[in-house]
Amino acid sequence: MFSVYGYTTNMLAGTLNDEPKGASGMIEKRVVVKVEPGLQARSASEFVQTTNSFASEIFLEKRERRVNAKSIMGLLSLAITSGETITLTAEGADEEEAIERLVDFLEKT
């Protein structure tokens, strides 16, 4: 990270982003994973495909380890099994729809 006219690169990128943010700025939701046997191989692939259909930034957290939910490798590294509680976070123009669809995905039995 470096400064440009007193702004860090992250702040500068945020000021140039024309995509509107959601009304709340960010949505966070705790979810008990009901997908059997958890987010492994096939179900993880389907989950990542679903997350990539949204413009929002989406993260998944398990036991204070946070990964980009659009990354299959990040998702698999969490080794999420059925019955575990995870936290989903979304920020962006379609954050509400993203959280709703992803919670539905994780809670399907």
C-alpha positions as CSV (number, residue, x, y, z in Angstrom):
1,M,0.0,0.0,0.0
2,F,1.3,3.5,-0.8
3,S,0.0,7.0,-0.5
4,V,-1.1,9.2,-3.4
5,Y,-1.7,12.8,-2.4
6,G,-2.4,11.7,1.2
7,Y,-4.8,8.9,0.3
8,T,-3.9,5.2,0.6
9,T,-4.5,3.2,-2.6
10,N,-7.5,1.6,-1.0
11,M,-9.1,4.9,-0.2
12,L,-8.4,6.2,-3.7
13,A,-9.9,3.1,-5.3
14,G,-13.0,3.6,-3.2
15,T,-13.4,7.1,-4.4
16,L,-13.2,6.1,-8.1
17,N,-15.7,3.2,-7.8
18,D,-18.9,4.1,-9.5
19,E,-20.8,1.0,-8.3
20,P,-23.3,2.1,-5.7
21,K,-23.1,0.4,-2.3
22,G,-26.0,-1.2,-0.6
23,A,-28.1,1.0,1.8
24,S,-26.5,-0.4,4.9
25,G,-22.9,-0.6,3.6
26,M,-22.5,-4.2,4.7
27,I,-24.6,-7.2,5.7
28,E,-23.3,-9.9,8.1
29,K,-25.2,-13.2,8.8
30,R,-24.4,-16.2,11.0
31,V,-25.5,-19.5,9.5
32,V,-25.5,-23.1,10.6
33,V,-24.4,-25.1,7.6
34,K,-27.0,-27.9,6.8
35,V,-25.6,-29.0,3.4
36,E,-24.4,-32.6,3.7
37,P,-21.5,-33.4,4.2
38,G,-20.6,-29.7,4.2
39,L,-18.8,-27.4,1.8
40,Q,-16.6,-29.9,0.1
41,A,-15.9,-30.6,-3.6
42,R,-19.2,-30.5,-5.4
43,S,-21.1,-28.3,-3.0
44,A,-18.2,-25.9,-2.6
45,S,-18.0,-25.6,-6.4
46,E,-21.7,-24.8,-6.6
47,F,-21.4,-22.3,-3.7
48,V,-18.5,-20.5,-5.4
49,Q,-20.4,-20.4,-8.7
50,T,-23.3,-18.8,-6.9
51,T,-21.1,-16.2,-5.1
52,N,-19.5,-15.3,-8.5
53,S,-22.9,-14.4,-9.9
54,F,-23.0,-11.3,-7.6
55,A,-21.1,-8.1,-7.9
56,S,-20.8,-7.7,-4.1
57,E,-17.7,-8.6,-2.2
58,I,-18.5,-11.7,-0.3
59,F,-16.5,-13.3,2.6
60,L,-17.0,-16.3,4.7
61,E,-15.6,-16.7,8.2
62,K,-15.1,-19.8,10.4
63,R,-13.4,-19.5,13.8
64,E,-11.9,-16.1,13.1
65,R,-10.5,-17.3,9.7
66,R,-11.9,-15.2,6.9
67,V,-11.7,-16.0,3.2
68,N,-13.0,-14.6,-0.1
69,A,-16.2,-16.7,-0.7
70,K,-15.6,-16.4,-4.5
71,S,-12.4,-18.5,-4.1
72,I,-12.7,-22.3,-4.3
73,M,-9.3,-22.7,-2.7
74,G,-10.1,-20.3,0.2
75,L,-13.4,-22.0,0.8
76,L,-12.0,-25.5,0.8
77,S,-9.2,-24.4,3.2
78,L,-11.9,-23.8,5.9
79,A,-13.0,-27.5,5.7
80,I,-16.6,-26.6,6.6
81,T,-18.7,-29.5,7.7
82,S,-22.4,-29.9,8.2
83,G,-23.5,-28.5,11.6
84,E,-20.8,-25.8,11.8
85,T,-21.7,-22.2,12.3
86,I,-20.1,-19.7,9.8
87,T,-20.4,-16.0,9.2
88,L,-21.3,-14.6,5.7
89,T,-20.5,-11.0,4.9
90,A,-21.5,-9.2,1.8
91,E,-20.9,-5.6,0.7
92,G,-22.1,-4.1,-2.6
93,A,-25.0,-3.2,-4.8
94,D,-26.6,-6.6,-4.5
95,E,-25.6,-7.6,-1.0
96,E,-29.1,-8.3,0.3
97,E,-29.9,-10.7,-2.6
98,A,-26.5,-12.3,-2.2
99,I,-26.9,-13.0,1.5
100,E,-30.5,-14.3,1.0
101,R,-29.5,-16.8,-1.8
102,L,-26.3,-17.9,0.0
103,V,-28.1,-18.6,3.3
104,D,-30.7,-20.6,1.4
105,F,-27.9,-22.6,-0.3
106,L,-26.2,-23.3,3.1
107,E,-29.4,-24.2,4.9
108,K,-30.8,-26.6,2.3
109,T,-30.9,-30.2,3.5
